[in-house]
Amino acid sequence: MAEKITLKIEGMGCSKCVDKVEKALGDIDGISEIEVSLDNNAASFALAAPATRESAVEAIEDVGYDVAAR
């Protein structure tokens, strides 16, 4: 069963940033229902195996953003 996760993201400033985070998360098998909010500086998504919270954080960091309070 999928777990709903919300991560605070630092460094997003425009809609292109949102698109980059959505794509990075969408490329991970097991992540679905992705919602990235520029207003809240957060990404929410459903997480199921084989994806992990760590793989989501790594994907976000790989496209140039920081995840707060891991």
mmCIF file of the N, C-alpha and C atoms, coordinates in Angstrom:
data_MODEL
# 
_entry.id   MODEL 
# 
loop_
_atom_site.group_PDB 
_atom_site.id 
_atom_site.type_symbol 
_atom_site.label_atom_id 
_atom_site.label_alt_id 
_atom_site.label_comp_id 
_atom_site.label_asym_id 
_atom_site.label_entity_id 
_atom_site.label_seq_id 
_atom_site.pdbx_PDB_ins_code 
_atom_site.Cartn_x 
_atom_site.Cartn_y 
_atom_site.Cartn_z 
_atom_site.occupancy 
_atom_site.B_iso_or_equiv 
_atom_site.pdbx_formal_charge 
_atom_site.auth_seq_id 
_atom_site.auth_comp_id 
_atom_site.auth_asym_id 
_atom_site.auth_atom_id 
_atom_site.pdbx_PDB_model_num 
ATOM 1   N N  . MET A 1 1  ? 0.838  -1.186 0.000   1.00 0.00 ? 1  MET A N  1 
ATOM 2   C CA . MET A 1 1  ? 0.000  0.000  0.000   1.00 0.00 ? 1  MET A CA 1 
ATOM 3   C C  . MET A 1 1  ? 0.887  1.255  0.000   1.00 0.00 ? 1  MET A C  1 
ATOM 4   N N  . ALA A 1 2  ? 0.457  2.262  -0.745  1.00 0.00 ? 2  ALA A N  1 
ATOM 5   C CA . ALA A 1 2  ? 1.235  3.490  -0.873  1.00 0.00 ? 2  ALA A CA 1 
ATOM 6   C C  . ALA A 1 2  ? 1.106  4.355  0.380   1.00 0.00 ? 2  ALA A C  1 
ATOM 7   N N  . GLU A 1 3  ? 2.211  4.988  0.711   1.00 0.00 ? 3  GLU A N  1 
ATOM 8   C CA . GLU A 1 3  ? 2.271  5.914  1.843   1.00 0.00 ? 3  GLU A CA 1 
ATOM 9   C C  . GLU A 1 3  ? 2.311  7.326  1.275   1.00 0.00 ? 3  GLU A C  1 
ATOM 10  N N  . LYS A 1 4  ? 1.521  8.243  1.829   1.00 0.00 ? 4  LYS A N  1 
ATOM 11  C CA . LYS A 1 4  ? 1.521  9.636  1.377   1.00 0.00 ? 4  LYS A CA 1 
ATOM 12  C C  . LYS A 1 4  ? 2.658  10.376 2.066   1.00 0.00 ? 4  LYS A C  1 
ATOM 13  N N  . ILE A 1 5  ? 3.525  11.011 1.268   1.00 0.00 ? 5  ILE A N  1 
ATOM 14  C CA . ILE A 1 5  ? 4.703  11.713 1.764   1.00 0.00 ? 5  ILE A CA 1 
ATOM 15  C C  . ILE A 1 5  ? 4.623  13.177 1.341   1.00 0.00 ? 5  ILE A C  1 
ATOM 16  N N  . THR A 1 6  ? 5.058  14.076 2.220   1.00 0.00 ? 6  THR A N  1 
ATOM 17  C CA . THR A 1 6  ? 5.223  15.482 1.867   1.00 0.00 ? 6  THR A CA 1 
ATOM 18  C C  . THR A 1 6  ? 6.625  15.901 2.279   1.00 0.00 ? 6  THR A C  1 
ATOM 19  N N  . LEU A 1 7  ? 7.353  16.487 1.331   1.00 0.00 ? 7  LEU A N  1 
ATOM 20  C CA . LEU A 1 7  ? 8.704  16.963 1.583   1.00 0.00 ? 7  LEU A CA 1 
ATOM 21  C C  . LEU A 1 7  ? 8.755  18.463 1.336   1.00 0.00 ? 7  LEU A C  1 
ATOM 22  N N  . LYS A 1 8  ? 9.360  19.195 2.241   1.00 0.00 ? 8  LYS A N  1 
ATOM 23  C CA . LYS A 1 8  ? 9.599  20.627 2.060   1.00 0.00 ? 8  LYS A CA 1 
ATOM 24  C C  . LYS A 1 8  ? 10.836 20.781 1.178   1.00 0.00 ? 8  LYS A C  1 
ATOM 25  N N  . ILE A 1 9  ? 10.727 21.631 0.163   1.00 0.00 ? 9  ILE A N  1 
ATOM 26  C CA . ILE A 1 9  ? 11.816 21.806 -0.793  1.00 0.00 ? 9  ILE A CA 1 
ATOM 27  C C  . ILE A 1 9  ? 12.282 23.249 -0.758  1.00 0.00 ? 9  ILE A C  1 
ATOM 28  N N  . GLU A 1 10 ? 13.587 23.429 -0.675  1.00 0.00 ? 10 GLU A N  1 
ATOM 29  C CA . GLU A 1 10 ? 14.181 24.762 -0.663  1.00 0.00 ? 10 GLU A CA 1 
ATOM 30  C C  . GLU A 1 10 ? 14.824 25.046 -2.016  1.00 0.00 ? 10 GLU A C  1 
ATOM 31  N N  . GLY A 1 11 ? 14.630 26.274 -2.513  1.00 0.00 ? 11 GLY A N  1 
ATOM 32  C CA . GLY A 1 11 ? 15.304 26.687 -3.728  1.00 0.00 ? 11 GLY A CA 1 
ATOM 33  C C  . GLY A 1 11 ? 14.425 26.786 -4.958  1.00 0.00 ? 11 GLY A C  1 
ATOM 34  N N  . MET A 1 12 ? 13.157 26.380 -4.878  1.00 0.00 ? 12 MET A N  1 
ATOM 35  C CA . MET A 1 12 ? 12.276 26.515 -6.033  1.00 0.00 ? 12 MET A CA 1 
ATOM 36  C C  . MET A 1 12 ? 11.807 27.967 -6.133  1.00 0.00 ? 12 MET A C  1 
ATOM 37  N N  . GLY A 1 13 ? 11.828 28.522 -7.359  1.00 0.00 ? 13 GLY A N  1 
ATOM 38  C CA . GLY A 1 13 ? 11.430 29.906 -7.504  1.00 0.00 ? 13 GLY A CA 1 
ATOM 39  C C  . GLY A 1 13 ? 10.493 30.174 -8.672  1.00 0.00 ? 13 GLY A C  1 
ATOM 40  N N  . CYS A 1 14 ? 10.228 29.162 -9.498  1.00 0.00 ? 14 CYS A N  1 
ATOM 41  C CA . CYS A 1 14 ? 9.380  29.392 -10.668 1.00 0.00 ? 14 CYS A CA 1 
ATOM 42  C C  . CYS A 1 14 ? 8.706  28.090 -11.098 1.00 0.00 ? 14 CYS A C  1 
ATOM 43  N N  . SER A 1 15 ? 7.835  28.205 -12.083 1.00 0.00 ? 15 SER A N  1 
ATOM 44  C CA . SER A 1 15 ? 7.101  27.021 -12.546 1.00 0.00 ? 15 SER A CA 1 
ATOM 45  C C  . SER A 1 15 ? 8.032  26.002 -13.206 1.00 0.00 ? 15 SER A C  1 
ATOM 46  N N  . LYS A 1 16 ? 9.125  26.464 -13.772 1.00 0.00 ? 16 LYS A N  1 
ATOM 47  C CA . LYS A 1 16 ? 10.098 25.528 -14.362 1.00 0.00 ? 16 LYS A CA 1 
ATOM 48  C C  . LYS A 1 16 ? 10.727 24.657 -13.268 1.00 0.00 ? 16 LYS A C  1 
ATOM 49  N N  . CYS A 1 17 ? 10.934 25.234 -12.094 1.00 0.00 ? 17 CYS A N  1 
ATOM 50  C CA . CYS A 1 17 ? 11.448 24.472 -10.946 1.00 0.00 ? 17 CYS A CA 1 
ATOM 51  C C  . CYS A 1 17 ? 10.467 23.364 -10.569 1.00 0.00 ? 17 CYS A C  1 
ATOM 52  N N  . VAL A 1 18 ? 9.189  23.724 -10.532 1.00 0.00 ? 18 VAL A N  1 
ATOM 53  C CA . VAL A 1 18 ? 8.136  22.746 -10.211 1.00 0.00 ? 18 VAL A CA 1 
ATOM 54  C C  . VAL A 1 18 ? 8.178  21.605 -11.222 1.00 0.00 ? 18 VAL A C  1 
ATOM 55  N N  . ASP A 1 19 ? 8.295  21.944 -12.507 1.00 0.00 ? 19 ASP A N  1 
ATOM 56  C CA . ASP A 1 19 ? 8.346  20.927 -13.556 1.00 0.00 ? 19 ASP A CA 1 
ATOM 57  C C  . ASP A 1 19 ? 9.535  19.983 -13.370 1.00 0.00 ? 19 ASP A C  1 
ATOM 58  N N  . LYS A 1 20 ? 10.692 20.538 -13.007 1.00 0.00 ? 20 LYS A N  1 
ATOM 59  C CA . LYS A 1 20 ? 11.894 19.711 -12.800 1.00 0.00 ? 20 LYS A CA 1 
ATOM 60  C C  . LYS A 1 20 ? 11.696 18.719 -11.661 1.00 0.00 ? 20 LYS A C  1 
ATOM 61  N N  . VAL A 1 21 ? 11.094 19.184 -10.559 1.00 0.00 ? 21 VAL A N  1 
ATOM 62  C CA . VAL A 1 21 ? 10.860 18.305 -9.412  1.00 0.00 ? 21 VAL A CA 1 
ATOM 63  C C  . VAL A 1 21 ? 9.827  17.244 -9.766  1.00 0.00 ? 21 VAL A C  1 
ATOM 64  N N  . GLU A 1 22 ? 8.757  17.640 -10.437 1.00 0.00 ? 22 GLU A N  1 
ATOM 65  C CA . GLU A 1 22 ? 7.730  16.668 -10.843 1.00 0.00 ? 22 GLU A CA 1 
ATOM 66  C C  . GLU A 1 22 ? 8.322  15.586 -11.737 1.00 0.00 ? 22 GLU A C  1 
ATOM 67  N N  . LYS A 1 23 ? 9.149  15.993 -12.703 1.00 0.00 ? 23 LYS A N  1 
ATOM 68  C CA . LYS A 1 23 ? 9.762  15.005 -13.592 1.00 0.00 ? 23 LYS A CA 1 
ATOM 69  C C  . LYS A 1 23 ? 10.712 14.091 -12.835 1.00 0.00 ? 23 LYS A C  1 
ATOM 70  N N  . ALA A 1 24 ? 11.525 14.664 -11.950 1.00 0.00 ? 24 ALA A N  1 
ATOM 71  C CA . ALA A 1 24 ? 12.476 13.852 -11.186 1.00 0.00 ? 24 ALA A CA 1 
ATOM 72  C C  . ALA A 1 24 ? 11.750 12.789 -10.361 1.00 0.00 ? 24 ALA A C  1 
ATOM 73  N N  . LEU A 1 25 ? 10.668 13.190 -9.708  1.00 0.00 ? 25 LEU A N  1 
ATOM 74  C CA . LEU A 1 25 ? 9.901  12.227 -8.911  1.00 0.00 ? 25 LEU A CA 1 
ATOM 75  C C  . LEU A 1 25 ? 9.152  11.241 -9.797  1.00 0.00 ? 25 LEU A C  1 
ATOM 76  N N  . GLY A 1 26 ? 8.626  11.727 -10.906 1.00 0.00 ? 26 GLY A N  1 
ATOM 77  C CA . GLY A 1 26 ? 7.870  10.865 -11.815 1.00 0.00 ? 26 GLY A CA 1 
ATOM 78  C C  . GLY A 1 26 ? 8.708  9.792  -12.475 1.00 0.00 ? 26 GLY A C  1 
ATOM 79  N N  . ASP A 1 27 ? 10.013 10.001 -12.543 1.00 0.00 ? 27 ASP A N  1 
ATOM 80  C CA . ASP A 1 27 ? 10.913 9.013  -13.136 1.00 0.00 ? 27 ASP A CA 1 
ATOM 81  C C  . ASP A 1 27 ? 11.207 7.835  -12.197 1.00 0.00 ? 27 ASP A C  1 
ATOM 82  N N  . ILE A 1 28 ? 10.749 7.921  -10.951 1.00 0.00 ? 28 ILE A N  1 
ATOM 83  C CA . ILE A 1 28 ? 11.016 6.860  -9.978  1.00 0.00 ? 28 ILE A CA 1 
ATOM 84  C C  . ILE A 1 28 ? 9.851  5.884  -9.951  1.00 0.00 ? 28 ILE A C  1 
ATOM 85  N N  . ASP A 1 29 ? 10.150 4.616  -10.193 1.00 0.00 ? 29 ASP A N  1 
ATOM 86  C CA . ASP A 1 29 ? 9.136  3.566  -10.142 1.00 0.00 ? 29 ASP A CA 1 
ATOM 87  C C  . ASP A 1 29 ? 8.624  3.438  -8.709  1.00 0.00 ? 29 ASP A C  1 
ATOM 88  N N  . GLY A 1 30 ? 7.314  3.567  -8.534  1.00 0.00 ? 30 GLY A N  1 
ATOM 89  C CA . GLY A 1 30 ? 6.722  3.450  -7.205  1.00 0.00 ? 30 GLY A CA 1 
ATOM 90  C C  . GLY A 1 30 ? 6.226  4.776  -6.652  1.00 0.00 ? 30 GLY A C  1 
ATOM 91  N N  . ILE A 1 31 ? 6.497  5.883  -7.363  1.00 0.00 ? 31 ILE A N  1 
ATOM 92  C CA . ILE A 1 31 ? 5.998  7.188  -6.936  1.00 0.00 ? 31 ILE A CA 1 
ATOM 93  C C  . ILE A 1 31 ? 4.880  7.609  -7.880  1.00 0.00 ? 31 ILE A C  1 
ATOM 94  N N  . SER A 1 32 ? 3.755  8.024  -7.289  1.00 0.00 ? 32 SER A N  1 
ATOM 95  C CA . SER A 1 32 ? 2.602  8.448  -8.078  1.00 0.00 ? 32 SER A CA 1 
ATOM 96  C C  . SER A 1 32 ? 1.897  9.592  -7.360  1.00 0.00 ? 32 SER A C  1 
ATOM 97  N N  . GLU A 1 33 ? 0.836  10.100 -7.970  1.00 0.00 ? 33 GLU A N  1 
ATOM 98  C CA . GLU A 1 33 ? 0.023  11.166 -7.373  1.00 0.00 ? 33 GLU A CA 1 
ATOM 99  C C  . GLU A 1 33 ? 0.874  12.359 -6.936  1.00 0.00 ? 33 GLU A C  1 
ATOM 100 N N  . ILE A 1 34 ? 1.757  12.781 -7.815  1.00 0.00 ? 34 ILE A N  1 
ATOM 101 C CA . ILE A 1 34 ? 2.720  13.841 -7.487  1.00 0.00 ? 34 ILE A CA 1 
ATOM 102 C C  . ILE A 1 34 ? 2.056  15.215 -7.575  1.00 0.00 ? 34 ILE A C  1 
ATOM 103 N N  . GLU A 1 35 ? 2.227  15.992 -6.526  1.00 0.00 ? 35 GLU A N  1 
ATOM 104 C CA . GLU A 1 35 ? 1.769  17.379 -6.492  1.00 0.00 ? 35 GLU A CA 1 
ATOM 105 C C  . GLU A 1 35 ? 2.900  18.226 -5.929  1.00 0.00 ? 35 GLU A C  1 
ATOM 106 N N  . VAL A 1 36 ? 3.401  19.154 -6.744  1.00 0.00 ? 36 VAL A N  1 
ATOM 107 C CA . VAL A 1 36 ? 4.473  20.037 -6.305  1.00 0.00 ? 36 VAL A CA 1 
ATOM 108 C C  . VAL A 1 36 ? 3.902  21.448 -6.229  1.00 0.00 ? 36 VAL A C  1 
ATOM 109 N N  . SER A 1 37 ? 4.064  22.090 -5.089  1.00 0.00 ? 37 SER A N  1 
ATOM 110 C CA . SER A 1 37 ? 3.509  23.418 -4.859  1.00 0.00 ? 37 SER A CA 1 
ATOM 111 C C  . SER A 1 37 ? 4.616  24.449 -4.692  1.00 0.00 ? 37 SER A C  1 
ATOM 112 N N  . LEU A 1 38 ? 4.621  25.433 -5.578  1.00 0.00 ? 38 LEU A N  1 
ATOM 113 C CA . LEU A 1 38 ? 5.563  26.533 -5.461  1.00 0.00 ? 38 LEU A CA 1 
ATOM 114 C C  . LEU A 1 38 ? 5.199  27.415 -4.272  1.00 0.00 ? 38 LEU A C  1 
ATOM 115 N N  . ASP A 1 39 ? 3.899  27.609 -4.056  1.00 0.00 ? 39 ASP A N  1 
ATOM 116 C CA . ASP A 1 39 ? 3.434  28.442 -2.937  1.00 0.00 ? 39 ASP A CA 1 
ATOM 117 C C  . ASP A 1 39 ? 3.861  27.875 -1.582  1.00 0.00 ? 39 ASP A C  1 
ATOM 118 N N  . ASN A 1 40 ? 3.802  26.553 -1.449  1.00 0.00 ? 40 ASN A N  1 
ATOM 119 C CA . ASN A 1 40 ? 4.144  25.899 -0.178  1.00 0.00 ? 40 ASN A CA 1 
ATOM 120 C C  . ASN A 1 40 ? 5.582  25.385 -0.145  1.00 0.00 ? 40 ASN A C  1 
ATOM 121 N N  . ASN A 1 41 ? 6.288  25.499 -1.268  1.00 0.00 ? 41 ASN A N  1 
ATOM 122 C CA . ASN A 1 41 ? 7.639  24.939 -1.372  1.00 0.00 ? 41 ASN A CA 1 
ATOM 123 C C  . ASN A 1 41 ? 7.663  23.497 -0.889  1.00 0.00 ? 41 ASN A C  1 
ATOM 124 N N  . ALA A 1 42 ? 6.756  22.688 -1.461  1.00 0.00 ? 42 ALA A N  1 
ATOM 125 C CA . ALA A 1 42 ? 6.641  21.308 -1.015  1.00 0.00 ? 42 ALA A CA 1 
ATOM 126 C C  . ALA A 1 42 ? 6.233  20.392 -2.168  1.00 0.00 ? 42 ALA A C  1 
ATOM 127 N N  . ALA A 1 43 ? 6.562  19.125 -2.005  1.00 0.00 ? 43 ALA A N  1 
ATOM 128 C CA . ALA A 1 43 ? 6.120  18.092 -2.930  1.00 0.00 ? 43 ALA A CA 1 
ATOM 129 C C  . ALA A 1 43 ? 5.410  17.022 -2.116  1.00 0.00 ? 43 ALA A C  1 
ATOM 130 N N  . SER A 1 44 ? 4.224  16.636 -2.575  1.00 0.00 ? 44 SER A N  1 
ATOM 131 C CA . SER A 1 44 ? 3.472  15.555 -1.952  1.00 0.00 ? 44 SER A CA 1 
ATOM 132 C C  . SER A 1 44 ? 3.297  14.464 -2.993  1.00 0.00 ? 44 SER A C  1 
ATOM 133 N N  . PHE A 1 45 ? 3.373  13.227 -2.557  1.00 0.00 ? 45 PHE A N  1 
ATOM 134 C CA . PHE A 1 45 ? 3.249  12.112 -3.485  1.00 0.00 ? 45 PHE A CA 1 
ATOM 135 C C  . PHE A 1 45 ? 2.951  10.827 -2.734  1.00 0.00 ? 45 PHE A C  1 
ATOM 136 N N  . ALA A 1 46 ? 2.470  9.840  -3.475  1.00 0.00 ? 46 ALA A N  1 
ATOM 137 C CA . ALA A 1 46 ? 2.246  8.502  -2.932  1.00 0.00 ? 46 ALA A CA 1 
ATOM 138 C C  . ALA A 1 46 ? 3.511  7.689  -3.188  1.00 0.00 ? 46 ALA A C  1 
ATOM 139 N N  . LEU A 1 47 ? 3.960  6.993  -2.168  1.00 0.00 ? 47 LEU A N  1 
ATOM 140 C CA . LEU A 1 47 ? 5.214  6.237  -2.223  1.00 0.00 ? 47 LEU A CA 1 
ATOM 141 C C  . LEU A 1 47 ? 4.928  4.762  -1.966  1.00 0.00 ? 47 LEU A C  1 
ATOM 142 N N  . ALA A 1 48 ? 5.342  3.927  -2.906  1.00 0.00 ? 48 ALA A N  1 
ATOM 143 C CA . ALA A 1 48 ? 5.189  2.478  -2.762  1.00 0.00 ? 48 ALA A CA 1 
ATOM 144 C C  . ALA A 1 48 ? 6.470  1.811  -3.257  1.00 0.00 ? 48 ALA A C  1 
ATOM 145 N N  . ALA A 1 49 ? 6.680  0.570  -2.846  1.00 0.00 ? 49 ALA A N  1 
ATOM 146 C CA . ALA A 1 49 ? 7.869  -0.169 -3.269  1.00 0.00 ? 49 ALA A CA 1 
ATOM 147 C C  . ALA A 1 49 ? 7.899  -0.236 -4.791  1.00 0.00 ? 49 ALA A C  1 
ATOM 148 N N  . PRO A 1 50 ? 9.054  -0.149 -5.390  1.00 0.00 ? 50 PRO A N  1 
ATOM 149 C CA . PRO A 1 50 ? 10.386 -0.198 -4.812  1.00 0.00 ? 50 PRO A CA 1 
ATOM 150 C C  . PRO A 1 50 ? 10.938 1.173  -4.403  1.00 0.00 ? 50 PRO A C  1 
ATOM 151 N N  . ALA A 1 51 ? 10.165 2.244  -4.585  1.00 0.00 ? 51 ALA A N  1 
ATOM 152 C CA . ALA A 1 51 ? 10.649 3.579  -4.226  1.00 0.00 ? 51 ALA A CA 1 
ATOM 153 C C  . ALA A 1 51 ? 10.821 3.712  -2.718  1.00 0.00 ? 51 ALA A C  1 
ATOM 154 N N  . THR A 1 52 ? 11.741 4.580  -2.320  1.00 0.00 ? 52 THR A N  1 
ATOM 155 C CA . THR A 1 52 ? 11.951 4.885  -0.908  1.00 0.00 ? 52 THR A CA 1 
ATOM 156 C C  . THR A 1 52 ? 11.965 6.398  -0.727  1.00 0.00 ? 52 THR A C  1 
ATOM 157 N N  . ARG A 1 53 ? 11.775 6.830  0.490   1.00 0.00 ? 53 ARG A N  1 
ATOM 158 C CA . ARG A 1 53 ? 11.863 8.258  0.800   1.00 0.00 ? 53 ARG A CA 1 
ATOM 159 C C  . ARG A 1 53 ? 13.237 8.789  0.404   1.00 0.00 ? 53 ARG A C  1 
ATOM 160 N N  . GLU A 1 54 ? 14.267 7.997  0.665   1.00 0.00 ? 54 GLU A N  1 
ATOM 161 C CA . GLU A 1 54 ? 15.624 8.401  0.338   1.00 0.00 ? 54 GLU A CA 1 
ATOM 162 C C  . GLU A 1 54 ? 15.819 8.574  -1.169  1.00 0.00 ? 54 GLU A C  1 
ATOM 163 N N  . SER A 1 55 ? 15.206 7.697  -1.970  1.00 0.00 ? 55 SER A N  1 
ATOM 164 C CA . SER A 1 55 ? 15.347 7.842  -3.422  1.00 0.00 ? 55 SER A CA 1 
ATOM 165 C C  . SER A 1 55 ? 14.643 9.097  -3.919  1.00 0.00 ? 55 SER A C  1 
ATOM 166 N N  . ALA A 1 56 ? 13.543 9.478  -3.284  1.00 0.00 ? 56 ALA A N  1 
ATOM 167 C CA . ALA A 1 56 ? 12.838 10.710 -3.641  1.00 0.00 ? 56 ALA A CA 1 
ATOM 168 C C  . ALA A 1 56 ? 13.689 11.930 -3.286  1.00 0.00 ? 56 ALA A C  1 
ATOM 169 N N  . VAL A 1 57 ? 14.251 11.933 -2.090  1.00 0.00 ? 57 VAL A N  1 
ATOM 170 C CA . VAL A 1 57 ? 15.103 13.046 -1.658  1.00 0.00 ? 57 VAL A CA 1 
ATOM 171 C C  . VAL A 1 57 ? 16.304 13.168 -2.602  1.00 0.00 ? 57 VAL A C  1 
ATOM 172 N N  . GLU A 1 58 ? 16.925 12.060 -2.926  1.00 0.00 ? 58 GLU A N  1 
ATOM 173 C CA . GLU A 1 58 ? 18.090 12.070 -3.814  1.00 0.00 ? 58 GLU A CA 1 
ATOM 174 C C  . GLU A 1 58 ? 17.720 12.618 -5.198  1.00 0.00 ? 58 GLU A C  1 
ATOM 175 N N  . ALA A 1 59 ? 16.564 12.238 -5.718  1.00 0.00 ? 59 ALA A N  1 
ATOM 176 C CA . ALA A 1 59 ? 16.124 12.715 -7.034  1.00 0.00 ? 59 ALA A CA 1 
ATOM 177 C C  . ALA A 1 59 ? 15.926 14.224 -7.026  1.00 0.00 ? 59 ALA A C  1 
ATOM 178 N N  . ILE A 1 60 ? 15.334 14.745 -5.961  1.00 0.00 ? 60 ILE A N  1 
ATOM 179 C CA . ILE A 1 60 ? 15.116 16.190 -5.839  1.00 0.00 ? 60 ILE A CA 1 
ATOM 180 C C  . ILE A 1 60 ? 16.459 16.918 -5.738  1.00 0.00 ? 60 ILE A C  1 
ATOM 181 N N  . GLU A 1 61 ? 17.355 16.383 -4.933  1.00 0.00 ? 61 GLU A N  1 
ATOM 182 C CA . GLU A 1 61 ? 18.669 17.007 -4.778  1.00 0.00 ? 61 GLU A CA 1 
ATOM 183 C C  . GLU A 1 61 ? 19.477 16.931 -6.071  1.00 0.00 ? 61 GLU A C  1 
ATOM 184 N N  . ASP A 1 62 ? 19.306 15.863 -6.830  1.00 0.00 ? 62 ASP A N  1 
ATOM 185 C CA . ASP A 1 62 ? 20.033 15.708 -8.089  1.00 0.00 ? 62 ASP A CA 1 
ATOM 186 C C  . ASP A 1 62 ? 19.643 16.755 -9.130  1.00 0.00 ? 62 ASP A C  1 
ATOM 187 N N  . VAL A 1 63 ? 18.426 17.310 -9.041  1.00 0.00 ? 63 VAL A N  1 
ATOM 188 C CA . VAL A 1 63 ? 18.024 18.354 -9.984  1.00 0.00 ? 63 VAL A CA 1 
ATOM 189 C C  . VAL A 1 63 ? 18.243 19.753 -9.409  1.00 0.00 ? 63 VAL A C  1 
ATOM 190 N N  . GLY A 1 64 ? 18.931 19.848 -8.251  1.00 0.00 ? 64 GLY A N  1 
ATOM 191 C CA . GLY A 1 64 ? 19.408 21.135 -7.761  1.00 0.00 ? 64 GLY A CA 1 
ATOM 192 C C  . GLY A 1 64 ? 18.681 21.786 -6.610  1.00 0.00 ? 64 GLY A C  1 
ATOM 193 N N  . TYR A 1 65 ? 17.840 21.028 -5.915  1.00 0.00 ? 65 TYR A N  1 
ATOM 194 C CA . TYR A 1 65 ? 17.087 21.616 -4.800  1.00 0.00 ? 65 TYR A CA 1 
ATOM 195 C C  . TYR A 1 65 ? 17.421 20.887 -3.501  1.00 0.00 ? 65 TYR A C  1 
ATOM 196 N N  . ASP A 1 66 ? 17.197 21.573 -2.401  1.00 0.00 ? 66 ASP A N  1 
ATOM 197 C CA . ASP A 1 66 ? 17.444 20.978 -1.085  1.00 0.00 ? 66 ASP A CA 1 
ATOM 198 C C  . ASP A 1 66 ? 16.125 20.555 -0.465  1.00 0.00 ? 66 ASP A C  1 
ATOM 199 N N  . VAL A 1 67 ? 16.173 19.457 0.267   1.00 0.00 ? 67 VAL A N  1 
ATOM 200 C CA . VAL A 1 67 ? 14.999 18.991 1.005   1.00 0.00 ? 67 VAL A CA 1 
ATOM 201 C C  . VAL A 1 67 ? 15.227 19.319 2.471   1.00 0.00 ? 67 VAL A C  1 
ATOM 202 N N  . ALA A 1 68 ? 14.284 20.056 3.043   1.00 0.00 ? 68 ALA A N  1 
ATOM 203 C CA . ALA A 1 68 ? 14.401 20.510 4.434   1.00 0.00 ? 68 ALA A CA 1 
ATOM 204 C C  . ALA A 1 68 ? 13.932 19.427 5.388   1.00 0.00 ? 68 ALA A C  1 
ATOM 205 N N  . ALA A 1 69 ? 14.561 19.374 6.553   1.00 0.00 ? 69 ALA A N  1 
ATOM 206 C CA . ALA A 1 69 ? 14.134 18.500 7.654   1.00 0.00 ? 69 ALA A CA 1 
ATOM 207 C C  . ALA A 1 69 ? 13.854 17.076 7.224   1.00 0.00 ? 69 ALA A C  1 
ATOM 208 N N  . ARG A 1 70 ? 14.900 16.437 6.733   1.00 0.00 ? 70 ARG A N  1 
ATOM 209 C CA . ARG A 1 70 ? 14.751 15.035 6.327   1.00 0.00 ? 70 ARG A CA 1 
ATOM 210 C C  . ARG A 1 70 ? 14.588 14.241 7.545   1.00 0.00 ? 70 ARG A C  1 
# 
